[in-house]
Amino acid sequence: MSKVVVIGTGTMGVGIATSFLAFSANTILLGRDIQKARLSLSKVEACADSINPAWRDSGAQLTAGTIADWSDWENTDLIIETISERLDLKKAIFSELDQRVPPNIPIGSNSSGFPISDIAQGLKTSHRMFNTHYFMPAHIVPLVEVVLGEKSDPQIAEQICNLYRIHGKKPVLVKRDIPGFLANRIQHALMREALSLVQEGIASPDDVDTAVRYSFGFRYAAVGPMTQKEISGWEGMALAAEVIYPSLSNITEPPACVMDLVSSGKTGMAKGVGFREWSPEEVAQMKQVYEMRLKAAFEVLKIAPELN
């Protein structure tokens, strides 16, 4: 049975711990405060029940502890850091782990903003350190990006990918820690064009959502963009690209329609308003619908064997 240590008791830490516990791994959740860590265990168990109730019959154990006091590293397969997105804090944690954790145990960071080369800079065991980047909600979204830093060992990265596969995730190996890694680069390319269309008055935010969800977004639950074009043929894509590419947005900063929202504090559901207003009831309903749709999409992804 696998053993995984998750550092951090926030939303991402709870989600990542859930994803391992639900697939029968002994899971340790470490925080700065033991009481908060213990309180988080019930959240992890409830989320695991929603994914795979059978985990309770597997013998998998869920344990809480503090970062300062934990010393049971024996037979640990992976350590994942999920603390606040501050480089100084992450470097401090990795420096501590560099000294305290046996060098055969891989260490990952869930950071989406800081490359592992920066986090692990100057550390003796940086070869066993990687970005292990999840997407919210971490217990439902299957993808994990395993990103190589300048000194990361590719063979250890492959071992981490295999560990994820055993525990129900879909890992991708990103061979260089470029900004945004893999999925966020693709996502931001889409968002740049979507927001530019809204800024220029060509489409409303609702119509952008509808266009994506019910066209290529709908297809992407079945196959990714590369395979979809293998199916439809690259010649059509190439001809269309010659016409479309010159007119695509190439802005290098967020458009005014976004920056105006941010500067006025209208940052989305948490504030009750973004591009539209959200009542507390609408927020709760949309989050519930969102999770239901994600779970339904996950079931679609399991239909038929993978050919890659």
N, C-alpha and C positions, 0 to 999 in steps of 0.2 A: 504494500500500500504506500502511495506517495505521501510525502510530507512537505508542506509549503508554509512559509512564514510571510505574512503580509504586514508591512509596517505602515500604520496610519489607520485611523478609525472614522474617517470621513466617508462621504458618499462613495467615492471610488474604492476605498479600502474595503468597505462592507460589500460592495458589488463583486470585487475580485475574490475576496474570501468566499463569498457565496458560490462563485463559479467553480471553485475547487471542491468545496464541501459537497455540493450537489452531485458531483461525480466521484464521490467516495475517497477523497484525499483527507488525510489528517491535516487540519488547518489551524494555524496559530495566528491570532490577530494581536499585534502589539501596538500600544499607544504610549503617550507620555504619562497618562493617568490611568491607574488600574481600574478605578471605578467606571470611568467612561468606556474603557475597553470591555469591561464585563457587561455594561449596558448594551453595547453594540452586538453582543452575541445573539440576543433574541431577534434582532433585525436580520442577521445573517441566516439564522435557522428558518425564519419565516420566508425569506426569499428563496432559500434552498427548497423548502416545501413546495413553493409555487412552480419550481422547475422540475424537480424530480423527488417526489415524496419517498421513493424507495431508498434514498440515501440513509435514512434512519435504520435500515436493516443491514447496512454494509459494515457497520463497526467503525466508521469514520468518526474521529474525535475532533471537537471544536474547542480551542483553548484560548484564553485571554492572558496577556502579560504586559509588562512594560519594556520599552526599548532598553532602558538602563540596566534592568535586572535579568533579562533573558540570557540564558547561557546554553540551552539544550539544542545545539546545532547538529547533533549526531543524526545521520541519515536524512538530512534535509536536502530536498531536490532542487529547491529554488527559493530565493528571497526576493520579494517585490516591495519596493518603496513607493508610497503613495502620498507623501506629505505635501504641504503647501507648495505652490509653484514659485519658490524663491531659490535662486541658485545657491546662495550662501548656506541655506538650511540643508539643501540636498548634498552639497559638497561636504558639509560637516557630518551628515549621517553616513555617507559613503566612506569618508576617511575613518570613521569609527568602525564600520563594518570591515574595512580593509584590514584592520588590526585584530578584530575580535573573531571573525568568522574564518574557519578553515579554508584554505585557498582552492579546494576542490569544489566548493559550493558556488554555483552561479548566483549573481546578484543583478536584479533588473530595476529600472526606474520607469514609472508610469508617466514621466514627464512628457508633455507634448511640445513644450517650448524650448527646452534645453537639451542639446545633444549630449549623449553619454560621454563623448570625448572631453567636453567641458566639465561635466560632473565628476568624472574619474581622473581628471588631469593630475599627473604627478604621483598617482597611487601605485604601490608596488604590484598589486594584483588586478590592474585594470584590464587584463586579458579576459577575466571572467565576468566583466561588467557590460551591460547592454541596456538599451531602451527596450522596455516591454510595454508597449503603448496600447491601452484599451480605449474603447469608445462607450460613452454612456447610452443606456444603462449597462454597466459592465457585466452584469450577470445574465443579460439577454443577448446583446450584440455579440455575434460569434468571433469577429475578427480580433486578433492581437498582432501588432507589428513588432517583430523582433529585429532591432536595428543594431548593426555593427558600428562600433566606434573605431577610432584610428588604431587601437591596440586590441580590439575584441577578437577572440578566437572563433573562427567560423565553425569549427567542429563542436564547440560548446553551444553555439547558437543553434546548430542542428539538433542537439540533445534537448534544448529548451523547446524547440518546435515540436519534437516528438512528445514531450511531456504535455504540451497543450493539446495535441491531437488526442491523446489518451483521455483527456479530461474535457472533451466535447467542444474545444475551440478550433477556429480556423486560423492558424498562424501564417504570416507571410514573412519572408526574410528580406529585409531591406539592407542592401550591401554597402550603403554609404549613408552617414547621418546628415543628409541635406535638410534644410529647413522644411518642416512640415512632413518629413518622411515620405510616405507613399499616398495613403488614402486622403490625408488632409490637403495635399497638393492638388489632387484631382477634384476634391470637394471645393476648394477655394477657387479653382479655375471656373467651375460651374457657377459659384456664388458671384464672382466678378461679373460674369455676363448677365446673370439674373438681376443683380442689383443695378447694373447699367441700363437694362431694359426698363426697370421701374423708374430710375432717375430720368430717363429720356421720355417718359410718358407713353411708352409703347405698349406696356401691359401693367395691370395691377398686381400687387403681391399675391392676391388670391388666384388670379389667372396664371401666374408663374407656377404656383404650387400645383394647380390642376394640370397644367401642361406637362410638368415633370412626372407627377404621380401616375397619370393615365397614358403616358406614351413610353419613353425610354426607361423611366423609373420603374414602370410596371414590368417591362421586359427584364430589367436587371435583377429581379428576384429569381429569374430562371437561369440566366447566363450573364456573365460580365460583358463589358463593351468590346473587348477583343474577340471573344468567341461569337458575339452577336454579329460582328462584321465578317467573321469567317462564314457564318451562315448566310448572310445577305449578299456578301461579295464586296471585296475592297474596291472594285472599279467604280461602283456607285458612290462610295464614300469619297474617293479621290476626286471625282468630278465635282461633287457638291462642295468639297473643301476648297477647291480653286475659286469658287464664287463666294463662299461664306467667310473663309478665314480673313481676307483683307478687311472686312467690316466688323470683326469681333472686337470687343473691348480689350484695350491693353493698358488701362489705367493702372497706376502704381500706388494708389492709396484709396481707401474706401470713399465712395461717392457721398455727396452732400446729404442724400436722403437717409443715409445711415448715421453720419456724423452729427446731423441735426438732432436725431433721436437720442444719441448718446449724450450730447452736450446738455440736453434738456431733461435727462434722467428717464427718458421713456425707453427703457432697455428690454422690455418684454414682459412676460407673465409675472415675474417676481415683483415688478413695479406696477402691474395692473394695466400697462399700456406699452405698445410698441408701434408697429404699423397700424394696429387696431387696439381698441380697449378690451380688457379681459376682466370680467367679474370673478370673484373667488369661486363661484359655482362653475363657471365656464373653464377656469383653470383646472379644477379638480376633474371635471368631465373629460377635458382634452387629454390630460395626463393619463387617465384611465384608458381612454380610447387608444392613445399612442402605444401604451404597453400591450394592450390586446392585439393591436395590429402587428407589432413587432413579434409577438409570440406566434401569431398566425403565419407571418413571413418566414419565421424560423422553421416551421413545419414544412413550408413549401420548399425550403432549401434542402430538406432531407429526402425529397422525392427523387427516386432513381439514383443509380450510382454515379459518382464523379468519374469523368473520363480523362482527367489530367493526372 
